[in-house]
Amino acid sequence: MDHEIAPHLRRYPGDIARADRADMTGPGPITDVDAQQVVVVAVDGAWRLATLTRWRRLPSGSRVAHIRWSRAPQDPVGGWAWVQHDRERLMPLAREALDAVGLI
């Protein structure tokens, strides 16, 4: 089936930015929301499937997401991060996102 890939997925936009540790621990209320959502994320130089496990709203009002894109036995502490919310680099799993990571 032919379909148009969204223009922002035709190019790799660069890796998603990691959350700033100072912002994550800064003063003020922090709101966490549990989530279990499959997403596509730009990380480690490529589009990857990942699981978004938690959203967090920081005192600054910005949002960050906890994602895991690998559960490699040889690297049990790698393959996850808190990242800044970025609609160009972190997307819900959808047909156009699957095109971006080469799965269809």
DALIN-V399038 format. One record per residue. BURIAL is 1 if it has 16 or more other ideal C-beta (glycine too) atoms within 10 Angstrom, else 0. D_FIRST is the distance of its C-alpha to the first C-alpha in whole Angstrom. Layout:
# DALIN-V399038
{{BURIAL & D_FIRST} {BURIAL & D_FIRST}}
This chain:
# DALIN-V399038
{{0 & 0} {0 & 4} {0 & 7} {0 & 10} {0 & 12} {0 & 15} {0 & 18} {0 & 20} {1 & 18} {0 & 18} {0 & 21} {0 & 23} {0 & 26} {0 & 28} {0 & 29} {1 & 30} {0 & 34} {0 & 36} {1 & 38} {0 & 42} {0 & 44} {0 & 47} {1 & 45} {0 & 44} {0 & 47} {0 & 49} {0 & 51} {0 & 50} {0 & 48} {0 & 45} {0 & 42} {0 & 40} {0 & 37} {0 & 36} {0 & 32} {0 & 29} {0 & 26} {0 & 23} {1 & 22} {1 & 21} {1 & 24} {1 & 25} {1 & 28} {0 & 30} {0 & 28} {0 & 24} {1 & 22} {1 & 23} {0 & 22} {1 & 25} {1 & 27} {1 & 29} {0 & 32} {0 & 34} {1 & 34} {1 & 38} {0 & 39} {1 & 42} {0 & 45} {0 & 44} {0 & 41} {0 & 39} {0 & 36} {1 & 35} {1 & 33} {1 & 34} {1 & 31} {0 & 31} {1 & 28} {0 & 30} {0 & 32} {0 & 34} {0 & 37} {0 & 38} {0 & 38} {0 & 39} {0 & 39} {0 & 37} {1 & 33} {1 & 34} {1 & 35} {1 & 36} {1 & 34} {1 & 34} {1 & 32} {0 & 29} {0 & 26} {0 & 25} {1 & 25} {1 & 25} {1 & 22} {0 & 21} {0 & 18} {0 & 15} {0 & 11} {0 & 12} {1 & 15} {0 & 14} {1 & 12} {1 & 16} {1 & 17} {0 & 15} {0 & 14} {0 & 10}}
